Amino acid sequence: MKFYVPHFIAAFTIIAMSCNTQSSNKNADADSMHAAAGEAASDSLFTTEVTYSDGSKNYKSFAAYKNGVSNMPVVLVVPEWWGVNDYTKTRVKQLAELGYYAMAVDMYGDGKVTESPDSAGAWATPFYKDAQLAKNNFNAALIKSKTFTNVDTSKIAAIGYCFGGGMVLNMARLGENLDGVASFHGSLNGNLPPAPKGSIKAAILVCHGNADSMVPEKDVSNFKKEMDNAGADYSFIGYDNAKHAFTNPQSTAVGEKYNLDIAYNAAADQASWKELQFFLQRIFQ
């Protein structure tokens, strides 16, 4: 097993319940039009809606990038089960500020977003049950990301939160040709047969809350065993006192509202974000 030593070591069913709530163009007509259609988030950062299709379903997503930069590595962001909401867009913009072409993945199609746990659960459950379905929708975004003129299509990674964390780990299990995937408080039980030895191409970073009651300890041990047996290049970092959904500043209020055992943890959020930066630098070098 190849194991990435972290820079910061801090002390299928209901996983997505603990995520936080908030409220095909051909080549998107090239990136030159992105700046015209997008909103300037800063002097050099541009955001834009991105629409695409897989032939049977239409998708509506969100991207951000630094103006005037070429050959940017791509980072796809798979959101919590609520869809591409404001929290997801904030992470996309943060990645763009780091110099990546960041694009959210619309897993559901038509840009569907909800604040209802019932709706979110109904939308997410098919993807937990059928990893191939998730791969099909993920691939629609992956293909779209390769059409932008200012990206380096040889450097692509995916990150995910809660539901999205479980999805990107399954993309790695299914052998997606990605440089790396990173999961933040994501589900670890992929509902798939164990990945065969040598089948995982992507480097893997898992940022997990050690106080996460939504992810059983047996899932943690089984995940590590699976990665070891597959010979995966992975890093598993647990943060003490961090509950599920620890990266989202709204999670404490959401947990109180829905009686969920989730909470924001600023220290774990900041440490895991730094780990992601080191991880992306490593896999894209």
N, C-alpha and C positions, 0 to 999 in steps of 0.2 A: 504494500500500500504506500502510495505517495501521500504525504501529509504536510499540509501547509501550516507552519507554526504561526499562530495569530500574534499580532502586535499588541492587542489588548485582550487580556483574559479577565473578565469580570467574574468577581466572585460568581368512522368517516362519517362522522355524521354531524357532530355538534361543533366541530372545529371552527367553522365559519360563523357560528352564532356569536363568537366572541370577537369578531372583527368589528371595527368601529364604523358608525354611521355618520353621514353628512348629506347634508343635502346631496361605382369605382371609376374615381377619376384616374385617367391614365397618367401615371407618374405624378399625380397631383399637379399636373401641368408644370412640372419641373419646380425645383426649389427656388428659382428666381421669383416665382409667384407667391411662395410662402411668405416672403418678407412683405410683399404688397398686401396680402390678405391677413397676415398675422398681426398680433398686438405686440408692440415693443414692451417687453417686461423690464428692460434696462437699456442702457445705451447700445448694447451689442446683442442682447438676447431677444429672439423672436419666438413667438408661439403661434401655432396654427392648428386648425382642425384638419384631420386627414380622413378621407373617405376611400374605401376600397371594397372589393367584392371577390368572392371565391366562385362566382358563377351561380350559386344558389342562395346566397345570403349576402346582404349588404352590411357593412361595418362603418361605424363613425367613431373616430378616435381623436387623439390629441398628441401633438409633438412639439418639441422645443429644441432650439439649437442656437449656437452663436453665429451671428452674421459674419460673413467674410472668412470663415474657417472651412478648409477643405479636408478631405480624407479623414473625417471623424469616425471613430468607432461607434457602433450602434449599441444602445442599451434599451431593450424592450422591458416595459414595466407592466406586469400582470397585477391587476388591482385586487383589493378585497372583494368579497362577494356582492358588494353594493354596486359594482360597476365603476366606470371611469368618472369618478366624482372629484370634488375639489382637492381632497387629500392626495389622490393619485396624481392629479395635475401638479400639485406642489412638488412631489418627488420628481416628476418629469423635469420640471424647471430647475430643480437643484442639480440634477445630473447634467443638464445642458450647461449650467454655469461652470461645471467641471471640465467642459470641453467635449462632451459626448453628444451625439445626435440621439436624443431620448424620445421614445414613442410609447404611449400607453397601448395596451392590447385590449381591444373590445371583444371579450370572450363571448358575449351574449348575442351580439349583432344589433344593428340599428341604434347603437349608443345608449342602450337601456340602462337606466340608473334608478335605484330605489332607496328609500330609507326604512322600508318595511322588512323586518326579519322574515315574515312569511313569504313575501315575494322573492327575497334574496335566496332563501332556502330552496324554493321551488326552482329558481333559475340555476342554482349552483349544483344541486344534487345530481343531475345527469352527467356532469363532468367528473364528479367524484366516482360515479359508477362506471363510467366509460372513458378511460384515458385516451382511447383513439379519437373519440369525439373532441376531446380537449385539444389533442394534437392537430386535428384538422383545422380548428378555429385559430389556434396559435400559429399554424403555418400560413394562414392567410395574412396575418400581420407580418410574419417573418419575410414572406415574399414581397409584400409591399415595401418593407424597410429597405430592401435591396434595390429599389427603383430610384431612390433619391440620388441626385448627382453629386452631392457633397459628402458622401459617406464612403468609408472603406468597407466594402462588403466582405472582406476576409476577416474582419474583427467584429463579432457580434456576441453579445451576452444577453441574458434575461434575468430579471429579479422579480420577486413577488412577495406580497404581504398576505398573511392569513390564507384565505382561499388561493390567492395567487402564488404564495410560497409553495403550497402543495402542488400546484400545477407545474411550476418550473422544475421542481424535483422530478415529477413524472416525465417531463420533457427530456431530462437527462437520462432517466431510466429507459426511455424509449429510444435512446441513441441519437437524439437530435444533434445536428452538426453545429454546436455552439462552442464558443471558447470557454464559457462558464455560465453557471447559474447561481443565484444567491437567494436564499429563503429567509424571510424575517417572520418569526412566530408562525410558521406554516405547519400544516399537517405533515406528518412523517410516514404515515401508513398510506402507501400509494394505491392499495387495492389492486396490485399487479403481482405476477410471479416475480421472485427475486431476480434482479438483473444478472445476466450471465457474466462470467469473468471476462473482462476486456471489452464489454459492450458499451460502457459509459465513456463518451468522448469528452464531455464538458467537465472542467474543474468545478467543484461544488463548495459553496460556503453556506453554512447553516448558522443563523443567529437565533438562539432559543432562550426562552425565559425559564430559569430553573424552578420558578414558582408557578409555572403554567399548568393549571389543573385541567386544561382542555386537551393536553397531549399526555397520555398515560406514559409512565416510565417504561413500560414494556415496548412502546413504540420507539422510544429513544434507543433502547438497547438493540431492538431488532433492526432499526435503521443503520446503526453503526456496524452491526454484524453484516448486514447486506452490503454496505459500502466496502467493508474490509474484504469480503469474499469476492466482490466484483473487481477488486483492485483499483477502486476509484481514487482519484486525486481529490480529497475532500478535507474540509476543516469544519469541525463542529464546536461552536462556542456557546457555552451556557452562562447566563448572567444571573447571579444571585439576586433574590428579592424581585425579580422581574416576572410579572404575570403575562398572560396572553394579551396580545395587542399592545405591547409595551412601547411601540414606536409612534403611536398616534396620540397627540396631545388631547384629543377629545375622548379617549377611551375611558377615562375614569368616570366622566359624566354619563357616558353611554352605558357603562356597566351599572351605575346606580339606577338609571332609567329602566333598564331591562332586567335588573337583578342578575347580572352576569359577573363572573369572577375575572374581570379584566381591569387593567389600570395602566396609565401612562407611567413610564419610568425614565426620567430625563437622562440619568447616567447611562442606562443601557441603550437608550436611543442614540445618544451621542457616540458612545463607544462602538456600537454596531455600524453606525454610518462611517466612522473612520475605518473600520475593518473592511467595509465595502470598497472604500477608496483604495486601500492597499491591494485588495483582491483584484479590482479592475486594472490597476496599474500593472500588476504581475501578469495577468492573463493576456493583456494587450501589448506587452513589451516586445 
